Amino acid sequence: MLINTKERIETLLEAEVEFRGASRTTPQEDFHRDKIARAWERARSSAAYAHLGAFSWEAFTALPVTPKERLKEDPWCFVAVPLGTCAKYYETTGTTGGATPTPRLAEDIIWNTASVASAWRDVLTDHDRVLSLLPSDIVPVGDLVSSVCDYLDLPHTRAYPFATGISDWDRLIDLWTTLRPTTVFLAPGVALQLTRLLQQRGFLGDVSRSVRSLMLLGEVSVPAMRRRLGQWWEASVYDASYGSTETGTLAATCREDHLHLLTSANYIELDQGDRTVPLTAASGTGDLVVTPLNLHARPLLRYATGDRAEVSDGCACGGAAPVVRILGRGTDGLRVHGVALTPGVVEEVVYGATTATGYLLETDSHGKTARLLLERGVGTDRSLEGRMAEELQRRSREHLGTEWDEVTFVNTLPANTKSGGSQKSWKRSNIRIVETS
């Protein structure tokens, strides 16, 4: 039980007050300055920021951006508390290199949970039963969903089907008939694999009957994929959240399926190449630089996430927080036929033009060839595959600026293309380098 002291109860109550109605308003400048000043003082207890003097806004804005690479090279340098005082120990998945240790105090967990729960109230109801198909080992995402459900008093359970142990696919289907979940949290790849398996067994209609929403998180999710899953499941499908193990949650969905930046929990800037500018009401595109306001075990100041994003105003949900669209990590980019490809643009084309339940991009080390393998949907009329391939090539020319040397439908793809953000990166699982003679 995490909240077991008077101090932790007081922390929760403080967080509740701070985030109440946060999505409907934007924080005033004084709010951010006060919160950053406190984060600054916590950061000075770490070796990485020990050189900092007294806080001032001028000192903060003059502070060089903290590169992601620096954190990964020496993560313990940024830890501000003894490991023995921490409530949880996590590590990143290592999708962009080695795993990064991430200890967290109870304060870290309480503040992040309250922030996300405040946002997800827009899409979760008091009558939901939640099934989480997210990993629970080492990474925090499984704990986050469970903590939010505890906070919102929602019945829930975990069953990650790719872990060796009790929750295999057969047990998962049996569990479904008992719990009858209304909301399911899972990574996009896991959603595709689950859909495919249920279609193969003829169970999708029965299993999906209780489900009103799928909450996708853990990796890139594009609108075309969410629309496709929504059609198969006859449910609402949301891009549930965006963040990282290092920073905590930075954005969360609304009922209109838009990610809103959690500006009451983070101070956000955009690195636009020639300058780094604070996020204001103005729209813009750039690399996200964040100062999480409620990190205690490992405070981060002006941290470069490595993610490129497009920020805009206005949403039909009525929320005042800016809407963000994550364009992908800079390290995920791949050049094929001289054109830069990212997961988002490729997947928007694949799932927009076809009924495929997965894909694998084959190229040579120089990106001179490009072959696309598509996993055919269960029960798909193969006579339609030629037409879908033509539509995919058309959309590729229009949206990617290139087309594929070959588009081939296959019966199955490797499981690592589906196992979710906990076990994969785009380059490691959806791309295969094939040398030509």
N, C-alpha and C positions, 0 to 999 in steps of 0.2 A: 504494500500500500504506500503510494508515493506521498500523499498528503497526510502526514501523521504527526505534525507539530503545529503549534499555534503560529509560528512564523510562516510556515508554508500555506496555512489557511489564509493568513493575511496577504501573502503574495497572490494567491488566487483571487481574492476579493479585489485587490488593487488592479489586477489584470482585467477582471470583469468590468470594472468601472471604466477603465481606459479604452476597452474595445467595444463597449456598448454603443451600437449605432455607428461604428467606425466606417462602414461601407457607404453610409449616406452623407458623410462629410469628409473634408480633407483637413489634415492637421494644420494648425497655424505655425508660423515660423518659430515662435517662442517654444512651442512644444518640441520641435525637432532639436533646437539648440540645447534645451535642458536635458533631453534624453541622450544626445550625443556627448554632452559634457560628462554624464555619468558613465557612459560606455568608454569614454577616453580615460577616466580615472581607473576603471577596471583594467583596461588594456595596459596601463603603465606597470602593472604587476607582472607582465610577461617580458621575457628577454627581448622579443621582437620590438616592443614599443617602450622599453625601459628608458630610452633616451628622450622621450617626450617631456616637455616642460608643462607648465600650468596650461589648462585649456583656455583657448579663445577661439572665436569663430575664424579669425584670420589664420591662426595656427592650423586649424582643421582644414580649411580650404587650400592651404599651402602644402599640406602633407602629401607626399608622393603616393600615387596609387599603389596598393599592395598587390603585386602580380600573383596569380594563381600558382605559378611555378615556384615562387618563393615559399609559399605555404607548403607545397608538396615536398620541396627539398628538405625542409626542417620544420615539420609540424609542431614538434614539442616546444619549439622556441616561442610559439604563440599561445601556449597554454598558461593561464594566469593563476591556477590553483593546484594544490597537490592532488594527484590522481586518487588518493585514498578518500578524498572528500566528495568525490563525484557519485552521483546516483546511477548513472548509466555509462557504459563504454561502447562506442560504435566505431566503425571504420567505413570509409567510402568504398564503393564497389571496385574501384580501380579501373574504370572504363577508359580513363585517359592516362593511365600509367599505374604506378604502385598505389596500394590502398593508403589512405590518410587517416591516422588515428584521430578520433573525435570524441573525447570525454564530454559529458554534460552533467551539470549540477541539476538539482531538482528545479531551481529557478528557470533554467533554460527550457526545461520540458513544460513546466506550468505555463510560462508566457507563450510558448509556441502553440501549445494545445488550445489555450483560450483564444488566441488570434485566429487560428484556423476554424475552430468551432463557431466563432462569431460569423465568419464568412459563409460556412457551409449551412448555417441555419436557413439560408435562402433556398437550398435544394433538398435538405433532409427534413423529414416531418417527425412529429412525436410518435407516430405509429409505425415507423420503419423498423424492419428487422434486417440487420446488416451481415453480409458475408464478405470477409476479406480474403481474397486470393493473392495476397502480397507476402513476400518473404519476411520472416521474423528473425532470421539469424544475422547478427552483426550490424546490418543496416537498420536505420530507424523508422522506415516507412510503415512497417507493420505495427510497431508500437504507436506511431502517431494516430493511425486510424482507430486503434483500440482505445487510446486515450481520449480522442474526440467522442467516441461512442460512450465511454464511461461518463464524460463530462455532460453529454446531452441525454444521458440515461436511456440509451438505446440498446436492446438486446443484440448481441453480435458474437461471432466466432471467427476463427482463422482456419484456413485450409489451403496452404500453398501447394499445388499439385506437382510442382517440379522438384520438391524436396524428397529425398529418400527417407521414408518413414511411414507414418500412419495415413497421410492425406494423399493417396493416389487417386487417379481419376474415378475408379469404381466407388471408392469410399465417398468421394465428393458428390457423386450423383445420388448415392443413398442419403447422404446428409441433406441434400436439397429437398427431398420429399418430406423431411421432418421439420426443418427450419422454415421452409418456404420463404426465402429471403425476398425482400422488396427492393433492396439496394445492394449492389455488388461492387466492391472496389477491386480493381485489378489493372495490370499493365496492358497496353494495347496488344502486344504480341500474345499474351496469355488469353486475352479475349478472343482473338482470332482462332487460336488453337482449341479453346474450349468450344467455340461455336462449331468448328469443323467436326470435332469428336461427337458432339451431340447430334449434329446433322447425320453423321455416318450411322449412328445407332438409332436414329429416328426418335430421339428424346427431346429435341429442341422445343417443340411446341409445348410439351408438358412442363419442362423445366422452366421455360421463360414465362409461364402463365402468371406466376406470382411477382415477377420482376417488373418494376416500373422505371428503374434507372440503373445505368452502368456508369461508374465513376472511374475514369481512366487516369492513371498517373504512373510516374516512374520512368517515362521516356517520351519521345516526341509522339504526339497524336495530332493528326490532321483532320480537318472538317470532313473530307471525303470518306475517310475511314469511319468516323463517327456516324455519318449518315448511313453508311453501309451496315454497320452493326445495329443501328437503330431500326433499319428495315428488317433485318433477320430476327431481332429480339422483340420487335414491336414495343420498344421502350425508349425513353429519353437517354441520350448518351452524352456525358459531360467530360470536358478536359478539366479534371478535378482540381489540380494544383500544379504549381511550378516552384522549384527550389532545389536545394542540394543538402547533402549531409553536412557540409561545411557551414552553410549559412542558416539553415532552417528554411521555413516556407516563406517564399517571397510574393506569391500570387495565388489566388484561389478563384474558383468558378462562381458564376451567378446563374440564375435560372435561365438566362439567355445563352448559356454556354460560352461566356466570354471570361477570360482570365483578368481579374482586377488586381492590380498591385496592392499589397498590404502596406500602405503608406503610414499606418499608425504603428507598425512593427519594424519598419525599415526606412532608412533615408537612402534615396535612390538617385543616381546620376547616370548620364549617358556619355560615354566616350565616343566622340564623333570624329576621331582621328586627329584633327588639328587642335581640339579642345575638349575638355570634360565639363559638361554643363549640368546644373541641378535640374531634376525633373520638376517642371512646373505644369501649368495647364496646357502649355504648348505641346503639340505632337512632335514626334521625331523618331529617328532610327539611329542606333548606335550599339556599342557594347555596354552591357549593364555593369555598373560599378555600385556596390551596395555597402552600406554601413548598417548591419543589423543592430537594432536598438536594445535588444534584450538578451544578448549573449553574455554569459557570465564565466563559464569555464574557459572559453577561448574567444575573447572579443576580437572582432575584425573591424578595422577602420579603412574605408575606401577600398574595398576588396574587389578586384576585377574578376568577375565570374567566368569570363571566357565565352559567354553566351551573347549572341547578337539578337537584338529585339527591336520591334516596332511598337511604339507607344502612341495611343490616340485617345481622344476624349469622347464622351457620350456613349451611353448604352441604354437600351430600352428598359432595362431593369430599374433604372432610376438611380443607380449607384453613382456616387461622385468620384470614386477612385478611378485613376486612369486605367484603360484597358491595354493589356500587353499581349503581343503575339511573338512567341519565341521562334526565331528564325534558325536556330541551331548553334552548335558550338563551332568555333573557328576550326578546331582540330578535326571536325567531322567532314569538312569539305573535301571533295574529290573532283579532279579534273578529268573529263572524258571527252574526247574529240575537241579538246581545247576549251570546253565549257565547264564552268564550276557548278557542281551538283551538291545539294544538301539533302538530308533525309526528308525534310518537309516538302520540297518541290517534287522530289521523285515519288513520294508516297501519295501526294495529292493527285498526281497523274495516274499512278497504278490503280488506286482504289476508286478514283473517279471514272475511269474508263473500263474497268473490268470487275468481275466478281471474284477475283483471286483472293485467297485467304493467306497469302504471303508471297514474298518475292526474294530473289537472289540476283544480284548484279555481278556479272563476270566481266572482268577487264584485264588487260595486261598491265605490267608495271609502269608503262609509259602512258596509259590511258588512250591508246590509239584504236582499240577495239572495245565494243560494248555490246554484251549479250544480256538479255533479261530473261530469267527463268521465272515463270509465274505458276504458283500452286493452284491448280484448277479447283473451283468450288465444288462441293459435294452435290452431285445430281445435275451439274451444269451440262447443258446441251452442247456437245463438242462441235456441232456444226456452226455454233455462234462464235467460236474462238477466233476464227479468221476476221470476223467483223470487229470483235473487241480489240484484236491486235492492230487493226487499221485505225481504230479510234484512239488507241494509245499512242500510236506513231503521230497522229495528227496533233494530239494534245502535247506531245513531247516537242514537236517542232514549234508549237505556239508558245508553250510555257517554259521549256528548257532551252530552246534554241538549238536543238539537235535531235536526232532520232537514233534508234537502236539498230545495230547491224543485224540483229536477230532477236525475235521475240518467240519464246517457246513455252508452251504449257506443259507442266509435269504433274504427276499424281501427288507426290509429297516432297517436302523440303526438309532439311535437317532441323531437329528440334531446337537447336540453339538460335534459330531465327525467330523463335516464338517464346522463349523462356522469360522474357521480361527484362526491364532495365536493371534488375538486380544482378544479372549474369551476363550482360552483353553491352557492347557499344555497336553503333551502326557499322563501322568499318570492320569490326571483328566478326560480325555475324551475318550481315546482309550483303557483304562484298567478298568476292573470291577472286584472287589474283591468279590468272591462268596465263602462263607463258606460251607464246606462239613460236613455232619453229621457223 
